Amino acid sequence: MTVSGGETAERLPLRAGVDEYLVSLAVERGLAQNTVSAYRRDLSQYLRFLDGREPTDEEIAEHVADLRAGGLAASTVARKVAAVRGLHRFLVVEGLRAADPTALIEAPGRADPFPKALTVDEAIALVEAPGAETAAARRDSALLEFLYATGARVSEAVGLDLADVDLDDKAALVTGKGSKQRLVPLGAKAVEAVEAWLPDRLRLAQGTGDPVFVSLRGRRLTRQAMFEITRKHAAAAGIDPARVSPHVLRHSAATHMVEAGADLRTVQEILGHATISTTQAYTRVSVAHVMEIYVQAHPRSR
């Protein structure tokens, strides 16, 4: 199947890709009309969730979390996730899109839509892995400390500008979904790491705009570069890189805050969740942590 007008994989709008996929289901696979209609509804809901944003693994994980938080039956969630996974596999196989953002998302039917959080020790080892010997190391340290301190999405870190960071007040203004802005706190370690990086950043990025995180050529870091930085230092910290991404670091920050007693409204505000129902999923993670401690500590637990 080809795309009319010669559009490339990189330029094909996702809505057009959905249309191509639905035609394939009906014509090439011969699915019943009611089945195709169900896929159409599920994918229309997915497009409404994205609201024009490009799909990424973190966006899809949040979509799955929203579906589960909405009280839908597990079978309904599984069908909706299968529709999204099927769409992106189709687009890659047909050469209509370059990459499959669902590749790291667990298959439908899993009870927990979130990736497995790092332990506190693993998270600390990861953010400390870069060191501070070179400009690249100081940048990577600042980036990882920022992501873990704030639970920011990778897109929010990409878009962060110098004017958005107030090191004196230990806070940053991040721009999230729908251009909504929120103020997030920066811990002492994140402030220290960003302060150490800023002289390099100012030297490298003179006259190239205001991004906080730039390449060694002075250009704003891309999402892909941030993924590569995260996995590079995961390997250096002795953590399987396949387990780690900026979204996993966001999830770990939220999990660790809840486990330490942070109230859900505060975590919701920091993460930028539109509704408390999405944040409430972290209570299940916290309960699992409590049960683990209980089994280890209570003399009658075994």
Secondary structure as the mmCIF struct_conf table of DSSP 4:
data_model
#
loop_
_struct_conf.conf_type_id
_struct_conf.id
_struct_conf.beg_label_comp_id
_struct_conf.beg_label_asym_id
_struct_conf.beg_label_seq_id
_struct_conf.end_label_comp_id
_struct_conf.end_label_asym_id
_struct_conf.end_label_seq_id
HELX_RH_3T_P HELX_RH_3T_P1 SER A 4 GLY A 6
TURN_TY1_P TURN_TY1_P1 ALA A 9 ARG A 11
HELX_RH_AL_P HELX_RH_AL_P1 LEU A 14 VAL A 23
HELX_RH_PI_P HELX_RH_PI_P1 SER A 24 GLU A 28
BEND BEND1 ARG A 29 ARG A 29
HELX_RH_AL_P HELX_RH_AL_P2 GLN A 33 LEU A 50
TURN_TY1_P TURN_TY1_P2 ASP A 51 GLY A 52
HELX_LH_PP_P HELX_LH_PP_P1 ARG A 53 PRO A 55
HELX_RH_AL_P HELX_RH_AL_P3 ASP A 57 ALA A 69
TURN_TY1_P TURN_TY1_P3 GLY A 70 GLY A 71
HELX_RH_AL_P HELX_RH_AL_P4 ALA A 74 VAL A 93
TURN_TY1_P TURN_TY1_P4 GLU A 94 GLY A 95
BEND BEND2 LEU A 96 ALA A 98
TURN_TY1_P TURN_TY1_P5 PRO A 101 LEU A 104
BEND BEND3 ILE A 105 ILE A 105
HELX_LH_PP_P HELX_LH_PP_P2 GLU A 106 ALA A 107
TURN_TY1_P TURN_TY1_P6 PRO A 108 GLY A 109
BEND BEND4 ALA A 111 ALA A 111
BEND BEND5 PHE A 114 PHE A 114
HELX_LH_PP_P HELX_LH_PP_P3 PRO A 115 THR A 119
HELX_RH_AL_P HELX_RH_AL_P5 VAL A 120 GLU A 128
TURN_TY1_P TURN_TY1_P7 ALA A 129 PRO A 130
BEND BEND6 ALA A 132 THR A 134
HELX_RH_AL_P HELX_RH_AL_P6 ALA A 135 THR A 150
HELX_RH_AL_P HELX_RH_AL_P7 VAL A 154 VAL A 158
TURN_TY1_P TURN_TY1_P8 GLY A 159 GLY A 159
STRN STRN1 ASP A 161 ASP A 161
HELX_RH_3T_P HELX_RH_3T_P2 LEU A 162 ASP A 164
STRN STRN2 VAL A 165 ASP A 166
TURN_TY1_P TURN_TY1_P9 LEU A 167 LYS A 170
STRN STRN3 ALA A 171 THR A 175
HELX_RH_3T_P HELX_RH_3T_P3 LYS A 177 SER A 179
STRN STRN4 GLN A 181 PRO A 185
HELX_RH_AL_P HELX_RH_AL_P8 ALA A 188 LEU A 204
TURN_TY1_P TURN_TY1_P10 ALA A 205 GLY A 207
BEND BEND7 THR A 208 THR A 208
STRN STRN5 PRO A 211 PRO A 211
BEND BEND8 VAL A 212 PHE A 213
STRN STRN6 VAL A 214 VAL A 214
TURN_TY1_P TURN_TY1_P11 LEU A 216 ARG A 217
BEND BEND9 GLY A 218 GLY A 218
HELX_LH_PP_P HELX_LH_PP_P4 ARG A 219 ARG A 219
STRN STRN7 ARG A 220 ARG A 220
HELX_LH_PP_P HELX_LH_PP_P5 LEU A 221 THR A 222
HELX_RH_AL_P HELX_RH_AL_P9 ARG A 223 ALA A 236
TURN_TY1_P TURN_TY1_P12 ALA A 237 GLY A 238
HELX_RH_3T_P HELX_RH_3T_P4 PRO A 241 ARG A 243
HELX_RH_AL_P HELX_RH_AL_P10 PRO A 246 GLU A 259
TURN_TY1_P TURN_TY1_P13 ALA A 260 GLY A 261
HELX_RH_AL_P HELX_RH_AL_P11 LEU A 264 LEU A 271
TURN_TY1_P TURN_TY1_P14 GLY A 272 GLY A 272
BEND BEND10 ALA A 274 THR A 275
HELX_RH_AL_P HELX_RH_AL_P12 ILE A 276 ALA A 297
TURN_TY1_P TURN_TY1_P15 PRO A 299 ARG A 300
#
